[in-house]
Amino acid sequence: MSSAKQHIPEAAHQAEPRTGGTGSLVLGIGAVAAIGCPFLPEALPPLVRFLPLYFVLPVGICAIVRGLPDLWRARRSGVPGPVRARIGVLLGSLAALAPLVWLLLYVRVG
């Protein structure tokens, strides 16, 4: 019998992974928290205060990339999207846009 005519039971199909968007939420919170690091006390070394700023944009983009598939999967299946994924994408978007807005203001004023 050819492989095209074989019947595959429904249980054998791989189910789509269901995630709640926790990874996106954690990355989004981390990206937004990194924006506040320069406002830490000056007694801390500059490495602790300013190094996280280099990670704001990449971590924000990762939060968006991690949360969007969860939202697309929820839309495709017709169920409401996970709230954690929505918040993670929102925080990641804000964290990704903040450096760009700052750069535009810096160039315009300077």
C-alpha positions in Angstrom: 0.0 0.0 0.0 1.4 3.4 -0.9 2.1 6.0 1.8 -0.5 8.3 0.3 -3.3 5.9 1.0 -2.4 5.1 4.6 -4.8 6.3 7.3 -3.1 8.2 10.1 -5.1 8.4 13.3 -5.9 11.8 14.7 -4.0 11.1 17.9 -0.8 10.7 15.9 -0.9 14.2 14.6 1.4 16.7 16.3 -0.6 19.2 18.2 0.4 22.8 18.1 2.3 23.9 21.2 0.2 26.0 23.5 2.1 28.6 25.3 0.6 31.3 27.5 3.0 34.1 26.4 5.1 34.0 29.6 8.4 34.2 27.8 7.2 37.3 25.9 6.0 38.9 29.1 9.3 38.2 30.9 11.4 39.6 28.0 9.1 42.7 27.8 9.4 43.4 31.5 13.2 43.0 31.3 13.5 45.4 28.3 11.4 48.1 30.1 13.3 47.6 33.3 16.6 48.0 31.5 15.5 51.5 30.4 15.4 52.5 34.1 18.9 51.3 34.9 20.6 54.8 34.4 18.4 56.1 37.1 19.9 53.8 39.7 22.0 55.4 42.4 25.4 56.8 41.3 27.2 54.7 43.9 26.8 51.7 41.6 29.5 51.2 39.0 28.8 52.5 35.5 28.8 49.0 34.1 25.7 48.2 36.2 24.0 51.4 35.4 24.6 51.7 31.6 25.4 48.2 30.2 21.7 47.1 30.2 20.9 50.0 27.8 22.6 48.1 25.1 20.2 45.3 25.5 16.9 47.3 25.4 16.4 47.1 21.7 17.4 43.4 21.2 15.4 42.2 24.2 12.4 44.3 23.1 12.5 42.8 19.6 12.8 39.3 21.1 9.7 40.0 23.2 7.8 40.9 20.1 9.1 37.9 18.1 8.3 35.5 21.0 4.7 36.8 21.6 3.4 37.3 18.1 3.2 33.6 17.2 1.1 33.0 20.3 -1.3 35.7 19.3 -1.4 34.5 15.7 -2.1 30.9 16.9 -4.9 32.2 19.1 -6.5 34.2 16.3 -6.3 31.2 13.9 -8.0 28.9 16.4 -10.6 31.5 17.3 -9.9 31.7 21.0 -9.0 34.9 22.8 -5.2 35.7 22.8 -3.2 35.1 25.9 -3.1 38.2 28.0 0.6 37.7 28.9 1.5 37.5 25.2 -0.4 40.7 24.5 1.3 42.6 27.4 4.7 41.2 26.4 4.3 42.4 22.8 3.1 45.8 24.1 6.1 46.2 26.5 8.5 44.9 23.8 7.1 47.4 21.3 7.5 50.3 23.8 11.0 49.2 24.7 12.0 48.9 21.0 10.5 52.3 20.1 12.0 54.2 23.1 15.6 54.2 21.9 14.4 55.2 18.4 12.3 58.1 19.8 15.3 59.2 22.0 17.5 59.1 18.9 15.1 61.2 16.9 14.8 63.8 19.7 18.6 63.8 20.1 19.2 64.4 16.4 16.5 67.1 16.2 17.7 69.0 19.3 21.4 68.6 18.6 
